[in-house]
Amino acid sequence: MGDLTGRRALVCGASRGIGLAAALALASRGASVALLARGATALRAAAEAVSARGAPSVETVSADLDDRDAAEAAVADLVRRWGPVHLWVNNTGGPPGGPLLAATEAAFLAALGRHVLAPQRIAQQLVPGMASEGYGRIVNVLSTSVREPIDGLGVSNLCRAAVAAWAKTLSRELPPGVTINNVLPGYTDTERLGELATAAAGRSGTTPETVRATWAAAAPEGRIGTPAEVGGVIAFLCSPDAAFVRGVSIPVDGGRLRSL
Ligand SMILES: NC(=O)c1ccc[n+]([C@@H]2O[C@H](COP(=O)([O-])OP(=O)(O)OC[C@H]3O[C@@H](n4cnc5c(N)ncnc54)[C@H](OP(=O)(O)O)[C@@H]3O)[C@@H](O)[C@H]2O)c1
């Protein structure tokens, strides 16, 4: 399904969680994969797993999306070594939680830098190559908060909506053959979710297990999702099968969202 042989993918935030699951899904469909994150040790382990999944070539890019000049230089170096990137999974770590009224200007600026300004630069770097290759797929990993803001994640809610607006606008500008879409993960079993459960348990005086059970019960599917379930939808959006899907947001949340 959705053969990606001959395609080169850059997956950001790829050393664990949803990003790693996306990289594995792309590799199993035949794509070469470059993995970007900050931590070099986790990147090496991820690269081994992606290689074992069948990627013809695997690159690691150790870069911090909070340092936009350095990240831009690292992506430019990858393209020089590797050639144009066809598939880009735009993913990174989420902003810290907390009440919106308590959020500082520094927190807003940091989150907008990582989630909006860094992707803007990478899009400017990668889209010309996608256009010249006649095949491009950009998939943003956002959140169900694009549709329904999540309590206690005020800065994140704002960034996700900003990226969704950015993506919708870009979807009107990109040339034929180059698409951009968003996946909106619901509660998905990653390190990030573990941290959020611990923080929520601390605030409400309960246990992380109880918090996780509440989250699982909130979806008609009655459970927390797996990273692979999100990775599979990302791989579909990267595939030729999704050529006519453009500018949309797809929840992968077990049916938790009530909005249309
Ligand atoms: N898990 C969920 O339930 C869920 C639900 C909705 C939305 N989301 C969103 O989906 C995205 C991925 O979630 P996840 O649960 O997979 O997160 P995760 O487990 O925390 O993984 C985040 C990945 O991004 C990398 N990263 C973090 N900050 C970075 C930076 N400044 N520059 C470059 N790479 C960076 C991390 O590696 P390094 O730390 O080594 O850089 C790691 O590879 C996040 O934006 C999250 O908020 C998650």
Ligand as a Chemical Component Dictionary entry (heavy atoms), coordinates in Angstrom:
data_LIG
# 
_chem_comp.id                   LIG 
_chem_comp.type                 NON-POLYMER 
_chem_comp.pdbx_formal_charge   0 
_chem_comp.three_letter_code    LIG 
# 
loop_
_chem_comp_atom.comp_id 
_chem_comp_atom.atom_id 
_chem_comp_atom.alt_atom_id 
_chem_comp_atom.type_symbol 
_chem_comp_atom.charge 
_chem_comp_atom.model_Cartn_x 
_chem_comp_atom.model_Cartn_y 
_chem_comp_atom.model_Cartn_z 
_chem_comp_atom.pdbx_ordinal 
LIG N1  N1  N 0  1.292  12.138 22.408 1  
LIG C1  C1  C 0  0.088  12.698 22.363 2  
LIG O1  O1  O 0  -0.864 12.231 22.985 3  
LIG C2  C2  C 0  -0.119 13.919 21.502 4  
LIG C3  C3  C 0  -1.433 14.351 21.280 5  
LIG C4  C4  C 0  -1.641 15.474 20.504 6  
LIG C5  C5  C 0  -0.570 16.156 19.975 7  
LIG N2  N2  N 1  0.692  15.726 20.203 8  
LIG C6  C6  C 0  1.804  16.507 19.639 9  
LIG O2  O2  O 0  2.479  15.726 18.657 10 
LIG C7  C7  C 0  3.869  16.067 18.651 11 
LIG C8  C8  C 0  4.695  14.808 18.896 12 
LIG O3  O3  O 0  4.261  14.254 20.110 13 
LIG P1  P1  P 0  5.012  13.064 20.851 14 
LIG O4  O4  O 0  4.085  12.622 21.913 15 
LIG O5  O5  O -1 5.557  12.095 19.878 16 
LIG O6  O6  O 0  6.240  13.889 21.544 17 
LIG P2  P2  P 0  7.571  13.363 22.236 18 
LIG O7  O7  O 0  7.468  11.951 22.638 19 
LIG O8  O8  O 0  7.883  14.395 23.275 20 
LIG O9  O9  O 0  8.671  13.468 21.054 21 
LIG C9  C9  C 0  9.063  14.721 20.568 22 
LIG C10 C10 C 0  10.160 14.557 19.523 23 
LIG O10 O10 O 0  10.549 15.872 19.091 24 
LIG C11 C11 C 0  11.945 16.083 19.349 25 
LIG N3  N3  N 0  12.111 17.492 19.756 26 
LIG C12 C12 C 0  11.606 18.105 20.841 27 
LIG N4  N4  N 0  11.981 19.379 20.861 28 
LIG C13 C13 C 0  12.753 19.593 19.763 29 
LIG C14 C14 C 0  13.456 20.705 19.245 30 
LIG N5  N5  N 0  13.469 21.880 19.877 31 
LIG N6  N6  N 0  14.139 20.564 18.079 32 
LIG C15 C15 C 0  14.167 19.373 17.434 33 
LIG N7  N7  N 0  13.507 18.286 17.878 34 
LIG C16 C16 C 0  12.831 18.390 19.040 35 
LIG C17 C17 C 0  12.279 15.082 20.464 36 
LIG O11 O11 O 0  13.663 14.711 20.499 37 
LIG P3  P3  P 0  14.758 15.586 21.310 38 
LIG O12 O12 O 0  14.138 15.903 22.651 39 
LIG O13 O13 O 0  15.970 14.708 21.387 40 
LIG O14 O14 O 0  15.005 16.804 20.485 41 
LIG C18 C18 C 0  11.428 13.899 20.053 42 
LIG O15 O15 O 0  12.056 13.188 19.006 43 
LIG C19 C19 C 0  4.061  17.128 19.747 44 
LIG O16 O16 O 0  3.990  18.415 19.185 45 
LIG C20 C20 C 0  2.869  16.869 20.659 46 
LIG O17 O17 O 0  2.537  17.984 21.429 47 
LIG C21 C21 C 0  0.954  14.618 20.956 48 
# 
loop_
_chem_comp_bond.comp_id 
_chem_comp_bond.atom_id_1 
_chem_comp_bond.atom_id_2 
_chem_comp_bond.value_order 
_chem_comp_bond.pdbx_ordinal 
LIG N1  C1  SING 1  
LIG C1  O1  DOUB 2  
LIG C1  C2  SING 3  
LIG C2  C3  SING 4  
LIG C2  C21 DOUB 5  
LIG C3  C4  DOUB 6  
LIG C4  C5  SING 7  
LIG C5  N2  DOUB 8  
LIG N2  C6  SING 9  
LIG N2  C21 SING 10 
LIG C6  O2  SING 11 
LIG C6  C20 SING 12 
LIG O2  C7  SING 13 
LIG C7  C8  SING 14 
LIG C7  C19 SING 15 
LIG C8  O3  SING 16 
LIG O3  P1  SING 17 
LIG P1  O4  DOUB 18 
LIG P1  O5  SING 19 
LIG P1  O6  SING 20 
LIG O6  P2  SING 21 
LIG P2  O7  DOUB 22 
LIG P2  O8  SING 23 
LIG P2  O9  SING 24 
LIG O9  C9  SING 25 
LIG C9  C10 SING 26 
LIG C10 O10 SING 27 
LIG C10 C18 SING 28 
LIG O10 C11 SING 29 
LIG C11 N3  SING 30 
LIG C11 C17 SING 31 
LIG N3  C12 SING 32 
LIG N3  C16 SING 33 
LIG C12 N4  DOUB 34 
LIG N4  C13 SING 35 
LIG C13 C14 SING 36 
LIG C13 C16 DOUB 37 
LIG C14 N5  SING 38 
LIG C14 N6  DOUB 39 
LIG N6  C15 SING 40 
LIG C15 N7  DOUB 41 
LIG N7  C16 SING 42 
LIG C17 O11 SING 43 
LIG C17 C18 SING 44 
LIG O11 P3  SING 45 
LIG P3  O12 DOUB 46 
LIG P3  O13 SING 47 
LIG P3  O14 SING 48 
LIG C18 O15 SING 49 
LIG C19 O16 SING 50 
LIG C19 C20 SING 51 
LIG C20 O17 SING 52 
# 
